[in-house]
Amino acid sequence: IEGLENPTSEVLSKWIWDKMKPTLILLSEVAVEETCTCRCVYRG
């Protein structure tokens, strides 16, 4: 998938943000959880 050549949680959360923000104008953050104790939050 273009933009996910390096599929880390950080890259994935920004990729999701970039895809969803134009449609969801009130979007404030995207969280990707790898496990119950490991997560990444992107806040545009």
CNS distance restraints for C-alpha pairs under 8 A (distance, minus, plus):
assign (resid   1 and name CA) (resid   5 and name CA) 6.92 0.50 0.50
assign (resid   3 and name CA) (resid  15 and name CA) 6.95 0.50 0.50
assign (resid   4 and name CA) (resid  11 and name CA) 6.95 0.50 0.50
assign (resid   4 and name CA) (resid  12 and name CA) 6.83 0.50 0.50
assign (resid   4 and name CA) (resid  15 and name CA) 7.51 0.50 0.50
assign (resid   6 and name CA) (resid  11 and name CA) 7.04 0.50 0.50
assign (resid   7 and name CA) (resid  11 and name CA) 6.22 0.50 0.50
assign (resid   7 and name CA) (resid  12 and name CA) 6.22 0.50 0.50
assign (resid   8 and name CA) (resid  12 and name CA) 6.03 0.50 0.50
assign (resid   9 and name CA) (resid  13 and name CA) 6.01 0.50 0.50
assign (resid   9 and name CA) (resid  32 and name CA) 6.19 0.50 0.50
assign (resid   9 and name CA) (resid  33 and name CA) 7.76 0.50 0.50
assign (resid   9 and name CA) (resid  34 and name CA) 7.46 0.50 0.50
assign (resid   9 and name CA) (resid  39 and name CA) 7.65 0.50 0.50
assign (resid   9 and name CA) (resid  40 and name CA) 6.12 0.50 0.50
assign (resid  10 and name CA) (resid  14 and name CA) 6.44 0.50 0.50
assign (resid  10 and name CA) (resid  40 and name CA) 6.09 0.50 0.50
assign (resid  10 and name CA) (resid  41 and name CA) 7.69 0.50 0.50
assign (resid  10 and name CA) (resid  42 and name CA) 7.44 0.50 0.50
assign (resid  11 and name CA) (resid  15 and name CA) 6.06 0.50 0.50
assign (resid  12 and name CA) (resid  16 and name CA) 6.12 0.50 0.50
assign (resid  12 and name CA) (resid  32 and name CA) 7.66 0.50 0.50
assign (resid  13 and name CA) (resid  17 and name CA) 6.20 0.50 0.50
assign (resid  13 and name CA) (resid  30 and name CA) 5.84 0.50 0.50
assign (resid  13 and name CA) (resid  31 and name CA) 6.43 0.50 0.50
assign (resid  13 and name CA) (resid  32 and name CA) 6.07 0.50 0.50
assign (resid  13 and name CA) (resid  40 and name CA) 7.21 0.50 0.50
assign (resid  13 and name CA) (resid  41 and name CA) 6.93 0.50 0.50
assign (resid  13 and name CA) (resid  42 and name CA) 5.91 0.50 0.50
assign (resid  14 and name CA) (resid  18 and name CA) 6.11 0.50 0.50
assign (resid  14 and name CA) (resid  30 and name CA) 7.68 0.50 0.50
assign (resid  14 and name CA) (resid  42 and name CA) 6.18 0.50 0.50
assign (resid  14 and name CA) (resid  44 and name CA) 7.70 0.50 0.50
assign (resid  15 and name CA) (resid  19 and name CA) 6.31 0.50 0.50
assign (resid  16 and name CA) (resid  20 and name CA) 6.06 0.50 0.50
assign (resid  16 and name CA) (resid  30 and name CA) 7.29 0.50 0.50
assign (resid  17 and name CA) (resid  21 and name CA) 5.61 0.50 0.50
assign (resid  17 and name CA) (resid  29 and name CA) 7.60 0.50 0.50
assign (resid  17 and name CA) (resid  30 and name CA) 6.34 0.50 0.50
assign (resid  17 and name CA) (resid  42 and name CA) 7.59 0.50 0.50
assign (resid  17 and name CA) (resid  44 and name CA) 7.18 0.50 0.50
assign (resid  18 and name CA) (resid  22 and name CA) 7.60 0.50 0.50
assign (resid  20 and name CA) (resid  24 and name CA) 5.90 0.50 0.50
assign (resid  20 and name CA) (resid  27 and name CA) 7.95 0.50 0.50
assign (resid  21 and name CA) (resid  25 and name CA) 5.65 0.50 0.50
assign (resid  21 and name CA) (resid  26 and name CA) 7.88 0.50 0.50
assign (resid  21 and name CA) (resid  27 and name CA) 6.19 0.50 0.50
assign (resid  28 and name CA) (resid  43 and name CA) 6.02 0.50 0.50
assign (resid  28 and name CA) (resid  44 and name CA) 7.26 0.50 0.50
assign (resid  29 and name CA) (resid  41 and name CA) 6.62 0.50 0.50
assign (resid  29 and name CA) (resid  42 and name CA) 5.48 0.50 0.50
assign (resid  29 and name CA) (resid  43 and name CA) 4.42 0.50 0.50
assign (resid  29 and name CA) (resid  44 and name CA) 6.84 0.50 0.50
assign (resid  30 and name CA) (resid  41 and name CA) 5.62 0.50 0.50
assign (resid  30 and name CA) (resid  42 and name CA) 5.21 0.50 0.50
assign (resid  30 and name CA) (resid  43 and name CA) 6.65 0.50 0.50
assign (resid  31 and name CA) (resid  39 and name CA) 6.82 0.50 0.50
assign (resid  31 and name CA) (resid  40 and name CA) 5.60 0.50 0.50
assign (resid  31 and name CA) (resid  41 and name CA) 4.32 0.50 0.50
assign (resid  31 and name CA) (resid  42 and name CA) 6.42 0.50 0.50
assign (resid  32 and name CA) (resid  39 and name CA) 5.58 0.50 0.50
assign (resid  32 and name CA) (resid  40 and name CA) 5.28 0.50 0.50
assign (resid  32 and name CA) (resid  41 and name CA) 6.50 0.50 0.50
assign (resid  33 and name CA) (resid  37 and name CA) 7.99 0.50 0.50
assign (resid  33 and name CA) (resid  38 and name CA) 5.97 0.50 0.50
assign (resid  33 and name CA) (resid  39 and name CA) 4.16 0.50 0.50
assign (resid  33 and name CA) (resid  40 and name CA) 6.43 0.50 0.50
assign (resid  34 and name CA) (resid  38 and name CA) 5.57 0.50 0.50
assign (resid  34 and name CA) (resid  39 and name CA) 5.85 0.50 0.50
assign (resid  35 and name CA) (resid  39 and name CA) 7.01 0.50 0.50
